Amino acid sequence: MTPPAADGTIRPGRILVVDDTAFNRQLLARLLTGIGHEAVEAENGRQALDRLRAANEPPIDVILLDIVMPEMDGYEVLAALRDDPALRHIPVIVISGVEELDSVVRCLEMGAADYLPKTVNPAILEARIASSLARKRLHDAEREAVDRQSATNEVLAIMSRSAFDLQVVLDAVVRAAIRLCRADYGVAYVLDGDAYRVAASAGGTPELDHWERDHPISPGRDSVVGRIAILGEAIQIEDVLADREYLATPGQRAGHYRTILGVPIQQDGTISGVLALTRNEVEPFANPEKALATGFAEQAAIGVANARLLETIERQRGQLARFLSPQVASLVSSPDGEALLAGHRREITAMFCDLRNFTTFSETAEPEEVLGFLRRYHATVGGLVVDHEGTLEHFAGDGLMVFFNDPELQEDHAARAVRLAVAIRERFIEISEEWRRRGHVLQVGMGIATGYATMGRIGFEGRYDYGGVGNAIILASRLSSDAAAGEILISQRTFFALDGAVPAEPAGERMLKGFSRPMEVYAVEPSERAAEVS
Amino acid sequence: MASPIDAATFANLLDMTGGDQAFVDELVDTYLEEGERLVAGLRAAAAAGSIAELVRPAHSLKSSSLNVGALELGELCRALEEEARGGAVPDPVARADAIGAAFAAANEALLQERASR
């Protein structure tokens, strides 16, 4: 009896008969076909190895091997098989005369699985083939399991490396599904609006692939993807040419596929795509292959969900950025954000900017005019802060505070702060021009200091700010108050950190509120235009 | 004199193939063609006195003869193969002739069997 397969059907084997005697080959081949197997013949060892290594032939399950042969005998074949990792697992049954027991022993020692007497007995032949086939099948099943496991691991590894790169994940899923489900073409469609579009594909002809990419699929009975969109479950069409409702024929004509399996890519009952596999022959996908495809679709679903999550985070970050400085917005949604928000000590450069004469201006001008001016001032200064990659801590009426080197590290934080101050001073001249002509002398004064501060989330539940506490911040604030109109005062530490990057000169020692001893202060040289105005 | 072909073994061939007479006829043709060549090979090796070269043809003719029912011929081949492997065959030409005669007898008996149907 041919061994029954797990599902109860007879699974014939492909048996290679190697014998130099045509009579023996013919007889054995006939007996093998008589019990349902497929027989392949070789006249000597050389031919046998050629057939075993032929890439375009289906694999051999069992070898019936004669010992005494011209060109390459049975021993040499056994040695060659033992040395070939791709072939050494194929069971070999040695055909031997009863008087050749010594040779049989030698063959068994060389790895043969069994032996068969030369005088053919069909019952013995059948039993020996069955036992070797069972052995081969067991080995195949093990190897297949290992293969599946390693393909699944491969996809998982890719997913953990590039969890948010949907393309990489889908490419890996499609490739693995084609290989393990023995498909000719595979596509991962992803729902985009109300149609399913090709997101990844492999194995198809360029014509088929173009057609698929150019034709997004809508829900409907005319395609597998469309049916899955309606029914929400895996669908197989054994032969698309025999399915009256199947109308995706231009693609079929371009690809010549016959059997299609489609499984939904879904999470929590919502379909976000379809994994489709096709075969060019009418050969339905078996249950284990469907189960594999479903597994791959689940991995694709995780990939799609991750990508959507990333889109959401990006969108939220974009919205957040309208309220927070971009650095803080990205910090909130970054992996180490929580740790940074919790508080950390770091050297920063703080910059304060204040308007001079603003109180007089706001008392004498109309409120609408004041607000109009502030809007322009905020927009201009806000843009400059972003350009210089400063972190805006607050923006209150006429004053603002910006710091550098946090949360993002900036090696040249002192220079950035000073350049920002210079830029604000320049641009402020343009903004205030009109008001100056109307008699309002508006000016800015700025203070900059470098030093350590504790940075992080400041405030209370419901109203947090990102800010800092430290001497450098207080010093910058005092310098800004002490600065004359159009003046940029910087601390000694900022001056040394600048290292000449922006010209500045000593501006004497100053007693500042809250500091017990006089501070050495430097002033950033006014540009020609600024000097001229003041 | 007993037939050179063992009737039971021969009948078994037909039996094994599920009564496929056409196949058995084809198989017999293969046996006869191949046997012819193997006997010629034996004679040539014997005439040349190359004992080692007797092994393979004797071995091949032995197995197919035993399967087709030419038991006596098969036995002659088995003995020759064994001695040739040992390296000493006193009168190789006479042994090859004996095998040739047994093959001719088997040949005739097989063709007769076919003609008798």
Chai-1 contact restraints between the chains, C-beta under 6 A:
chainA,res_idxA,chainB,res_idxB,connection_type,confidence,min_distance_angstrom,max_distance_angstrom,comment,restraint_id
A,T21,B,S60,contact,1.0,0.0,6.0,A-B,restraint_1
A,T21,B,S64,contact,1.0,0.0,6.0,A-B,restraint_2
A,A22,B,T30,contact,1.0,0.0,6.0,A-B,restraint_3
A,A22,B,E34,contact,1.0,0.0,6.0,A-B,restraint_4
A,F23,B,T30,contact,1.0,0.0,6.0,A-B,restraint_5
A,F23,B,Y31,contact,1.0,0.0,6.0,A-B,restraint_6
A,F23,B,E34,contact,1.0,0.0,6.0,A-B,restraint_7
A,F23,B,S64,contact,1.0,0.0,6.0,A-B,restraint_8
A,Q26,B,L27,contact,1.0,0.0,6.0,A-B,restraint_9
A,Q26,B,T30,contact,1.0,0.0,6.0,A-B,restraint_10
A,R30,B,T17,contact,1.0,0.0,6.0,A-B,restraint_11
A,R30,B,F23,contact,1.0,0.0,6.0,A-B,restraint_12
A,V68,B,H59,contact,1.0,0.0,6.0,A-B,restraint_13
A,K118,B,S63,contact,1.0,0.0,6.0,A-B,restraint_14
A,T119,B,L66,contact,1.0,0.0,6.0,A-B,restraint_15
A,V120,B,N67,contact,1.0,0.0,6.0,A-B,restraint_16
A,P122,B,M16,contact,1.0,0.0,6.0,A-B,restraint_17
